[in-house]
Amino acid sequence: MEIQQGYSRVAKSLHWLIALLIFSEYFIGITLSTTGWKWLHFQVGSVILVLVLCRIIWRITHTYPAMDASLSHINKLMAHAGHHSLYLLMFLLPISGLTLVFTKGVPLDLLGIHFEPLMEPLSYHKRHTIKEVHEYMANGIFYLALLHALAAIGHQFIHKTPILSRMLPKSWSKFIE
C-alpha cells in the first residue's frame, strides 16, 4: 500500500461522523431510563454499524498515512492497540445492541426496515447478561475514545507531532500547526 501524508476526505468524514455519533449515542444510552429514547438509540446504533462497516472497507481498500517516525516504539504499539480496540468495539457494540433487541422477541423497525421477531424471547437473566456486556462495552468505547482524543491532542500540542492535524479538515489544521 502506498503511504500518504494525510487522511482522505472520506476517511476524515467517516472518522468525525462516527465519533460524533458514538458520543451522542453514549449520552442517549445513559439517559434511556429518564428520556425513553430507545427508538432513537436503536436507529443511531444501526447507523453507526453501517458507517463502521463502510469505514472498515475504506480502510482496507485505500492508502493511509504512515505513523510519524518520531513516535517511540511503545507509542506506536499503544496507537495500534488503541485503534484495533476502537474498531473492535465500534463493530461489537452495535452488534450486541442488535442482539439485545432481537432476543426480546418483538417486531422492530430499523432504518425504515421492518423486522418481525426473529426468535422466541430469551429469559430475563440471559438478556440481562447481554445488556451488561453492552453497557461495559459502551463505557469502554467512551473512555477509550476520550483517551484517543487526549493522546492526539497531547501529541499535537505537547510533543509537536502533527497527529491531530492529519485527521482535521485542511481548513482547520492550519490553525493548530
N, C-alpha and C positions, 0 to 999 in steps of 0.2 A: 504494500500500500504506500502511495506517495504521501510524504509528510508535508503539512502546510503550517503557516504561522497562526492563523486564527480559525475559529469555527465558522461554518457556513451560516447563512441567514436561516436556513431551515433548522439546523441544529440549535442555534441560539433561540429561535422562536419556540421550538418544542421544549427546550430546557426551561425557559422562563414561564411558559404557559403551564407546563406540568408543575413547576414549583409553586406558582400562584394557586393552582387547583388543589395541590396537596395541602398547603397551609390552610386554604379555605375549607377544604373537606375535613381537616383535623378539627377546626373550630366548630363546624357544623356537627361533627360527630360527638364532641364532648358536651354539646348543649342539647342533644336529642331529647333528653328527658324533660327539658323545660320548653323547647321550641316545637317539638313534634314534627320536625322537618325530615322524617325518614324518607319520604318520596324523593326529596331533593338530594339527600345523602346517597340514595341508590343511583340516581341519574349522574351525579358528579363522579361517583366512583366508577361508573361504567365508561364515562368519557375519559377518565384518567387511564383506564385499562386500554382503551382504543389508542390513545395518544402514546402510551408507553410502548405498545406493540409497534406503532409507527416509528417511534424513536429508536427502538432496538433494530428494526430493519434498516433505518437510515444509518445508524452507527456501524452496522455490519457492511453495508454496501458503499460507504463513502469514506473519503480520506478525513483525517483529523490531525490536529497539531500534536507534535511530539511534546513530551514533558520538558520543561525548562531544564537545561543542562546544569544549572546552578543548584538544583534541588539535591539534597543528600539522598543516599540510598534508602534510608529509613523513611524520609518524606515521600519518596516515590512508592515504596511499599505501602505506606499508610494511604496514599492517594488511590492506589489501585484497590486496596481492600475496601476503602470507603465507597468508591464508585461501584464496585461489584455488589457491595451490600445494599447500596441505594437502588440499583437496578433490580436486584432480587426482591427487595421489599416493595418497590413500585409495581412489580408484577404480582407478587403473592398477596399483598394486602387487598386489592380489589377481588382477586380470586377467592380469598377467604370470606369477603363480604358477600359475594355472589353465592358461595356455598351456604352461608348462614341464611340467606334469603330463600334459596331453593329448598333447603331442608325443612323449611317451615310448612311446605306442602300447600301453598296458596298460589293463586294466579298472580302474575306480576307484569307490569309494563315497564320496559327498559328502553329508553331512547326511541320510543314510538313502536316498539315491537312487543306484542302481547305473548306472554308465555303462560300456558296452562301449567298447573302443578306438575313438576317433573318426577315427583316421587311422593311417597307417603311421608307425613311429618316424622321427624326424628323426635326422640324423647327430649324433655326439657334438659336433662343432665347432659346429653350429648351436644345439644345446641348451645348450652351454656359454655361448654368447653371450647367450642368453635368461636363463640363470642369473645371469650377471654383471650384466646390466641390472636384474634383480630385486633383486640384492644392493645395487647402487648406490642404487636407489630406496628400499630398506629403510633403509639408512644415512641417506639424505636425509630421509625422513619422521621418523626417530627424532630427528635433530638439529634439524629444523625444528619438531617438536612441543616439544622442550625449549626452544628459543628462544621459541616461542609462550607457553609457560608462564612463562618468566622475564620476558617482556615484560608479561604480565598481572600478575604479582607486583610488578614494578617500578612499573608504573602505579598499582597499588593502594596500595602502602606507601611509595614514594618520592615520587611525584608527587601522591598523594592523589586520584587519579582512580578512581572506583568501577568499574573494568573487570572485575576478578575477581569482585566481589560480585554482579554481574548474572548470572553464569553458575553461581553456587553456589546450593544449596537455600536458601530463605529462613531456615530454622532455623540455617544455618551463617553466612550472610552478616552477620547481626547481630553476630557476634563479631569481624569484621575491619573494620567501618566505624568 
